[in-house]
Amino acid sequence: MDGNERQARIARNEVVFRRVNEAIEPADGRQGKRHVFVCECGRLGCTEMIVLSRDEYDAVRTSFDRFVLVPGHEIPDAERVVERREGFIVVQKEGTAREVVRRAREDEVAG
């Protein structure tokens, strides 16, 4: 598998985890309350969880190419760390991975 194929696979995995997290709704409606989200990394089989507020998660999601991960789960050839917070990091996709997530987002909006 070449570098572009690997980046595309990583990005597709991350999009799946992001869709799971986007479906999580606060049970009690309180914005500041902390919730459990799944790590949006591209590692196959990752089942780690991240605790953050819905507001924190929504702030990450303002850009289609940003994902929330457990620290240490970043994959340097597909993304770069743009923010470090208590208990999680935010990465931004690059290269082929960025194009894959851009197309996935466009498909979601269109369809």
MARDREN-965108 format. One record per atom (N, C-alpha, C): residue number from 1; residue in one letter; atom name; x, y, z. Coordinates in steps of 0.02 Angstrom, whole numbers, plus 50000, padded with zeros to 5 digits. Example, Ala and Ser with C-alpha at 12.3 -4.5 7.8 and 13.67 -1.06 7.14 Angstrom:
// MARDREN-965108
 resi resn name     X     Y     Z
    1    A    N 50660 49716 50390
    1    A   CA 50615 49775 50390
    1    A    C 50660 49835 50390
    2    S    N 50642 49888 50354
    2    S   CA 50684 49947 50357
    2    S    C 50645 50002 50394
This chain:
// MARDREN-965108
 resi resn name     X     Y     Z
    1    M    N 50043 49942 50000
    1    M   CA 50000 50000 50000
    1    M    C 50045 50062 50000
    2    D    N 50034 50107 49951
    2    D   CA 50076 50167 49949
    2    D    C 50051 50219 49999
    3    G    N 50088 50274 50006
    3    G   CA 50072 50325 50055
    3    G    C 50003 50356 50045
    4    N    N 49984 50369 49982
    4    N   CA 49918 50398 49970
    4    N    C 49861 50351 49988
    5    E    N 49869 50286 49972
    5    E   CA 49818 50237 49991
    5    E    C 49813 50231 50066
    6    R    N 49869 50233 50100
    6    R   CA 49869 50229 50173
    6    R    C 49834 50289 50203
    7    Q    N 49849 50349 50179
    7    Q   CA 49816 50409 50203
    7    Q    C 49741 50407 50191
    8    A    N 49721 50382 50134
    8    A   CA 49650 50377 50118
    8    A    C 49615 50328 50166
    9    R    N 49646 50272 50180
    9    R   CA 49616 50223 50227
    9    R    C 49610 50253 50296
   10    I    N 49662 50288 50319
   10    I   CA 49661 50320 50384
   10    I    C 49604 50371 50387
   11    A    N 49598 50411 50336
   11    A   CA 49546 50462 50334
   11    A    C 49476 50432 50335
   12    R    N 49466 50378 50297
   12    R   CA 49400 50345 50297
   12    R    C 49383 50318 50366
   13    N    N 49431 50289 50401
   13    N   CA 49419 50265 50469
   13    N    C 49400 50322 50515
   14    E    N 49434 50378 50509
   14    E   CA 49420 50435 50552
   14    E    C 49351 50464 50538
   15    V    N 49330 50465 50476
   15    V   CA 49263 50490 50459
   15    V    C 49210 50447 50492
   16    V    N 49220 50382 50494
   16    V   CA 49171 50337 50526
   16    V    C 49164 50355 50600
   17    F    N 49220 50364 50635
   17    F   CA 49218 50381 50706
   17    F    C 49186 50450 50717
   18    R    N 49200 50496 50672
   18    R   CA 49170 50563 50678
   18    R    C 49094 50558 50671
   19    R    N 49069 50517 50626
   19    R   CA 48997 50509 50618
   19    R    C 48965 50482 50682
   20    V    N 48999 50436 50715
   20    V   CA 48974 50410 50779
   20    V    C 48969 50468 50829
   21    N    N 49022 50507 50835
   21    N   CA 49022 50562 50884
   21    N    C 48971 50616 50868
   22    E    N 48961 50630 50804
   22    E   CA 48912 50681 50786
   22    E    C 48841 50660 50804
   23    A    N 48830 50595 50810
   23    A   CA 48763 50570 50828
   23    A    C 48750 50572 50903
   24    I    N 48802 50584 50943
   24    I   CA 48794 50587 51015
   24    I    C 48760 50652 51034
   25    E    N 48704 50647 51067
   25    E   CA 48668 50705 51091
   25    E    C 48671 50707 51167
   26    P    N 48681 50766 51196
   26    P   CA 48680 50770 51269
   26    P    C 48613 50747 51297
   27    A    N 48615 50699 51342
   27    A   CA 48554 50671 51370
   27    A    C 48515 50721 51412
   28    D    N 48551 50765 51446
   28    D   CA 48516 50812 51491
   28    D    C 48512 50882 51462
   29    G    N 48539 50893 51402
   29    G   CA 48534 50958 51369
   29    G    C 48580 51012 51396
   30    R    N 48619 50997 51448
   30    R   CA 48664 51048 51475
   30    R    C 48726 51054 51431
   31    Q    N 48740 51113 51408
   31    Q   CA 48796 51124 51363
   31    Q    C 48864 51113 51396
   32    G    N 48873 51134 51458
   32    G   CA 48938 51130 51490
   32    G    C 48957 51061 51516
   33    K    N 48909 51016 51519
   33    K   CA 48921 50949 51546
   33    K    C 48969 50911 51501
   34    R    N 49010 50869 51531
   34    R   CA 49059 50830 51493
   34    R    C 49027 50764 51470
   35    H    N 49047 50742 51411
   35    H   CA 49019 50682 51380
   35    H    C 49076 50637 51356
   36    V    N 49060 50575 51345
   36    V   CA 49109 50527 51319
   36    V    C 49101 50523 51243
   37    F    N 49157 50532 51208
   37    F   CA 49160 50526 51135
   37    F    C 49211 50473 51118
   38    V    N 49205 50443 51059
   38    V   CA 49255 50395 51037
   38    V    C 49314 50431 51006
   39    C    N 49372 50403 51015
   39    C   CA 49432 50430 50983
   39    C    C 49422 50426 50907
   40    E    N 49436 50480 50873
   40    E   CA 49426 50483 50800
   40    E    C 49489 50467 50761
   41    C    N 49534 50429 50791
   41    C   CA 49597 50413 50757
   41    C    C 49586 50364 50700
   42    G    N 49636 50356 50659
   42    G   CA 49632 50310 50602
   42    G    C 49658 50241 50617
   43    R    N 49673 50226 50680
   43    R   CA 49699 50160 50699
   43    R    C 49643 50109 50698
   44    L    N 49654 50055 50662
   44    L   CA 49605 50001 50660
   44    L    C 49597 49971 50730
   45    G    N 49535 49962 50750
   45    G   CA 49521 49930 50814
   45    G    C 49526 49975 50875
   46    C    N 49537 50039 50867
   46    C   CA 49540 50084 50924
   46    C    C 49471 50088 50957
   47    T    N 49470 50079 51023
   47    T   CA 49407 50084 51060
   47    T    C 49413 50132 51119
   48    E    N 49464 50175 51116
   48    E   CA 49474 50221 51172
   48    E    C 49423 50278 51170
   49    M    N 49409 50304 51229
   49    M   CA 49360 50357 51237
   49    M    C 49393 50421 51260
   50    I    N 49360 50477 51245
   50    I   CA 49384 50543 51264
   50    I    C 49326 50578 51298
   51    V    N 49340 50613 51353
   51    V   CA 49288 50650 51388
   51    V    C 49299 50725 51376
   52    L    N 49249 50757 51348
   52    L   CA 49250 50829 51337
   52    L    C 49179 50855 51333
   53    S    N 49171 50920 51337
   53    S   CA 49103 50948 51333
   53    S    C 49081 50949 51260
   54    R    N 49016 50953 51251
   54    R   CA 48988 50958 51183
   54    R    C 49014 51021 51149
   55    D    N 49020 51075 51188
   55    D   CA 49047 51138 51160
   55    D    C 49118 51129 51135
   56    E    N 49160 51093 51174
   56    E   CA 49228 51080 51152
   56    E    C 49229 51039 51088
   57    Y    N 49185 50988 51086
   57    Y   CA 49182 50947 51025
   57    Y    C 49158 50987 50966
   58    D    N 49106 51027 50975
   58    D   CA 49080 51068 50921
   58    D    C 49132 51118 50895
   59    A    N 49175 51143 50940
   59    A   CA 49228 51190 50919
   59    A    C 49278 51155 50872
   60    V    N 49292 51092 50886
   60    V   CA 49337 51053 50842
   60    V    C 49304 51045 50773
   61    R    N 49239 51032 50774
   61    R   CA 49202 51016 50713
   61    R    C 49187 51077 50668
   62    T    N 49209 51136 50689
   62    T   CA 49197 51195 50646
   62    T    C 49235 51190 50580
   63    S    N 49284 51146 50577
   63    S   CA 49323 51136 50516
   63    S    C 49318 51062 50497
   64    F    N 49302 51048 50435
   64    F   CA 49292 50979 50411
   64    F    C 49353 50935 50420
   65    D    N 49412 50965 50422
   65    D   CA 49473 50926 50421
   65    D    C 49505 50918 50490
   66    R    N 49467 50933 50543
   66    R   CA 49494 50926 50611
   66    R    C 49458 50869 50648
   67    F    N 49497 50833 50687
   67    F   CA 49472 50774 50723
   67    F    C 49499 50775 50794
   68    V    N 49462 50745 50840
   68    V   CA 49482 50740 50910
   68    V    C 49508 50670 50924
   69    L    N 49567 50666 50954
   69    L   CA 49601 50602 50965
   69    L    C 49628 50596 51035
   70    V    N 49638 50535 51057
   70    V   CA 49676 50521 51118
   70    V    C 49749 50541 51104
   71    P    N 49782 50576 51151
   71    P   CA 49852 50593 51140
   71    P    C 49894 50531 51123
   72    G    N 49936 50538 51073
   72    G   CA 49979 50483 51051
   72    G    C 49949 50443 50994
   73    H    N 49887 50456 50975
   73    H   CA 49856 50420 50920
   73    H    C 49863 50456 50852
   74    E    N 49897 50511 50852
   74    E   CA 49906 50547 50789
   74    E    C 49951 50507 50743
   75    I    N 49940 50516 50678
   75    I   CA 49978 50481 50626
   75    I    C 50012 50535 50583
   76    P    N 50076 50548 50596
   76    P   CA 50109 50606 50566
   76    P    C 50107 50610 50490
   77    D    N 50104 50554 50454
   77    D   CA 50104 50560 50381
   77    D    C 50034 50575 50353
   78    A    N 49984 50582 50396
   78    A   CA 49917 50598 50373
   78    A    C 49887 50659 50407
   79    E    N 49918 50683 50461
   79    E   CA 49889 50738 50500
   79    E    C 49941 50770 50543
   80    R    N 49924 50830 50568
   80    R   CA 49969 50863 50615
   80    R    C 49928 50888 50675
   81    V    N 49960 50888 50732
   81    V   CA 49927 50911 50793
   81    V    C 49923 50987 50791
   82    V    N 49862 51014 50800
   82    V   CA 49852 51086 50800
   82    V    C 49831 51113 50868
   83    E    N 49814 51067 50914
   83    E   CA 49793 51089 50980
   83    E    C 49802 51031 51029
   84    R    N 49826 51047 51088
   84    R   CA 49833 50998 51142
   84    R    C 49792 51023 51201
   85    R    N 49747 50980 51225
   85    R   CA 49704 50997 51282
   85    R    C 49710 50942 51334
   86    E    N 49682 50954 51392
   86    E   CA 49682 50904 51445
   86    E    C 49642 50843 51422
   87    G    N 49676 50787 51410
   87    G   CA 49642 50725 51393
   87    G    C 49630 50712 51319
   88    F    N 49644 50761 51276
   88    F   CA 49635 50750 51204
   88    F    C 49678 50798 51163
   89    I    N 49687 50780 51100
   89    I   CA 49720 50824 51052
   89    I    C 49674 50834 50993
   90    V    N 49688 50887 50956
   90    V   CA 49652 50901 50894
   90    V    C 49703 50897 50838
   91    V    N 49686 50858 50786
   91    V   CA 49730 50853 50728
   91    V    C 49695 50881 50667
   92    Q    N 49736 50902 50620
   92    Q   CA 49711 50927 50556
   92    Q    C 49739 50882 50501
   93    K    N 49694 50857 50458
   93    K   CA 49714 50813 50404
   93    K    C 49757 50851 50353
   94    E    N 49802 50814 50321
   94    E   CA 49844 50843 50269
   94    E    C 49847 50797 50209
   95    G    N 49865 50824 50152
   95    G   CA 49875 50785 50092
   95    G    C 49814 50747 50069
   96    T    N 49825 50685 50048
   96    T   CA 49771 50642 50024
   96    T    C 49717 50633 50076
   97    A    N 49736 50626 50139
   97    A   CA 49687 50617 50193
   97    A    C 49640 50677 50196
   98    R    N 49666 50736 50188
   98    R   CA 49623 50796 50189
   98    R    C 49573 50795 50132
   99    E    N 49594 50774 50073
   99    E   CA 49549 50771 50016
   99    E    C 49494 50718 50027
  100    V    N 49511 50663 50057
  100    V   CA 49462 50610 50071
  100    V    C 49408 50636 50119
  101    V    N 49429 50669 50173
  101    V   CA 49379 50694 50221
  101    V    C 49339 50752 50191
  102    R    N 49370 50792 50148
  102    R   CA 49333 50846 50114
  102    R    C 49278 50817 50071
  103    R    N 49294 50766 50032
  103    R   CA 49243 50734 49990
  103    R    C 49188 50701 50032
  104    A    N 49207 50670 50087
  104    A   CA 49158 50638 50131
  104    A    C 49109 50690 50158
  105    R    N 49135 50748 50179
  105    R   CA 49093 50801 50205
  105    R    C 49047 50828 50150
  106    E    N 49072 50838 50090
  106    E   CA 49031 50861 50035
  106    E    C 48975 50812 50019
  107    D    N 48991 50747 50021
  107    D   CA 48939 50696 50010
  107    D    C 48885 50698 50063
  108    E    N 48905 50709 50126
  108    E   CA 48856 50714 50181
  108    E    C 48810 50774 50172
  109    V    N 48839 50830 50152
  109    V   CA 48800 50891 50143
  109    V    C 48752 50884 50084
  110    A    N 48776 50852 50031
  110    A   CA 48736 50844 49970
  110    A    C 48681 50792 49978
  111    G    N 48694 50744 50021
  111    G   CA 48649 50689 50020
  111    G    C 48608 50672 50077
